[in-house]
C-alpha cells in the first residue's frame, strides 16, 4: 500500500495525527469526532479504512493506535515533520478574536514535550466566544487538545516583571513568536 492510498483525504490525515498525538488510549467515535470538530458519520469510513490497514485497533466503537503497525515509526516521523498547523493559519484565525499583542507557539507546534504550554496569547478585548471558536478550530486541525494560556497585557507584563516561573519557562524553552507587538 502506498502512502497516497493510505492517506488520501484531509479527514484521514487528521485522524492519523489525532492517534499519533494522543497515544494508546481507546477513544469512542463520538469523542474523536468532537475533538476533530466533524460529524461522527463522516469519519466512520476513514476509521474503518485505517483499521483495515492495521494502523488502528478497535473494541466495539472505540479505536486506538496500533503500535505494531509495521510503518508506525516512519509514519509518526512523517507526521511530526509537517507543522501541526501553519503559522499563517494561526495568525489569520487569531486576528478574529481581538487585539492580540503577543502570540507564542511552543510544545506540539514545535514537536517539543518540554514546553509548559502549546500556545500563549496576550491581548486585550479578547472575545471569549471568538477565542473558544479559535481554539476549537486549531485543536481540530492539530488533532490534540492544546495547553494554552490567555492573559491580558497588564497581567503578562506584571508576571514578567515579577519573574513568574511559568512566563519565564515559556520564554526560555523553545518557542516561536507569531505576533510580537510587545517587542519581547
WOJO-V809769 format. One record per helix or strand of 2 or more residues. SS is the DSSP state (@ for helix, = for strand). FROM is the first residue (numbers start at 1). LEN is the number of residues. If there is no record, write none. Layout:
# WOJO-V809769
((SS | FROM | LEN) (SS | FROM | LEN))
This chain:
# WOJO-V809769
((@ | 3 | 4) (@ | 10 | 13) (= | 27 | 2) (@ | 29 | 8) (@ | 40 | 14) (= | 56 | 4) (= | 62 | 4) (@ | 72 | 10) (@ | 87 | 8) (= | 99 | 7) (@ | 107 | 4) (= | 119 | 6) (@ | 128 | 15) (= | 148 | 4) (@ | 153 | 9) (@ | 165 | 8) (= | 176 | 5))
